[in-house]
């Protein structure tokens, strides 16, 4: 029997102007600001601007802290996603809702919450300061903490979705052959969900790179110590607008590269 291959439905005829007009306005609303960056960019002096000390400091700090935050999210988020996907326990739905709160919570509120918990007079920060002499607010480590707090839900959601979609028969077969649960997780589960982990890590890194509100609230805006690229853009707008455009272009290029690398997974392109 020959099966007919389904083809995607395509609308016939001219699209109605009642839909075409707002769609065109929507495209202009989203694309024109990005085009404005490209038009107003100081292209002749771009290399010189990127080589300025304050720009290089912000770039270096952003790349380092975003990478460290992503590693922390991988260390904590992958086991957390496995717990949500594989273990049934009371309150799992509530826990999942709490974990995804940073996705919709204003980042500034997240920074305030971090201060109340990890600040010098916070619930945990006071103990860290008095017992271990560790202070997180307004330090580079505080930048990593703020970025990880905001970015981790992206990783957890991606990995949990991959775990739920994975074929559990391979895990059951490995367990039947005598493999321990840790061995099954390390040798079977992780390779199965590796694409989901990679996609989540990339999204997590991109979100950490662009974090602003929680960072400036919890870690401050000190050049060379806590001033990441988004914070440098905010400061440069008042003193040196061309430097702000250059940093914005760097962030735009990173965002486009992230979307291009994940287009098959996140934009539905076959």
Secondary structure by P-SEA (a helix, b strand, c coil): cbbbbbccccccccccaaaaaaaaaaaaaccaaaaaaaaaccccaaaaaaacaaaaaaaaaaaaaaaaaaaaaaaccaaaaaaaccccccaaaaaaaaaaccccccaaaaaaaaaaacccccccaaaaaaaccccccccaaaaaaaaaaacaaaaaaaaaaaaaaccaaaaaaaaaacccaaaaaaccccccaaaaaaaaaaaaaaaaaaccccccccccccccccccaaaaaaaaccccaaaaaaaaaaaaaaaaaaaaaacccccccc
